């Protein structure tokens, strides 16, 4: 009897573990949501798609690894650096399969057709930064492949907000369209405008919680985007280990370009840098406004650190 009571007590106080598969509240789920979920399962589990084989032994197939984000976190740099590895075959452009409805309705065969040709020993990789902050994406990726390896690259949230604005600003400038100053987005009625989309994208813990409903933490490798900019090699070494790749990329593959102000790549004697749109100078922002931004992200950052069991050198 005592042993039974002890077992019952231990069962009650046992800590909750982040689920490795979807935790669905069936009572709270509406009938329409249930139907949508079943359709999603059927669509993802159907084996009516074909892997496109080529005469040289290569083929197109579903990716085993996806760079899921974050926007303006350094996803393009990460993709280019990983492409140095002979066992990586990367899709050149952002596919937007899981977050764009028009693309998702095309089905998995369409998705496969967007993938690069790869050999049996290679890992197929695609990157779409918008995946991380899109609520529907984790579930869709899960039903495509529960074993997929996910790469998430993050930067200081405040810096990411400024980079987000800078990209949109330059896009408008190239089209000769006027665009408001960053202060007009960051300030509303004298206070920080927390409804600004760029700020919401930097609330990492909210989006991470959504991914952890479907994937265990050991399926998601977080790349420190700030460190990748300053010293890329150690971060790439960690990614190689996460993907179980042989250590092929080395320090000599990177060199600092003083003109551009960031690291470029050297591959078999050929040198290449990221597009000129990368590494653009951020707008000048009033120090007090920056302090407001740093203060706002303090608690969300703390929650994120607790969620992933790791800290980052952010403001």
Secondary structure, DSSP 8 states (H G I E B T S, - for coil): -HHHHHHHHHHHH------SS----TTTS-HHHHHHHHHHHHHHH------EE-TTS-EE---SEEEEE-TTSSHHHHHHHHTTSTTEEE-SS---TTT-HHHHTTHHHHHHHTS--B-TTSEEEEE-GGGTT-TTHHHHHHHH-TT-EEEEEE--HHHHHHHHHHHHHHHHHHTT-----HHHHHEETTEE-TT-HHHHHT-HHHHHHHHHTTS-GGGEEEEEHHHHHH-HHHHHHHHHHHTT--S---GGGEEEETTTTEEEEEETTEEE---TTTT-------HHHHHHHHHHHHHHHHHHHHHHT------
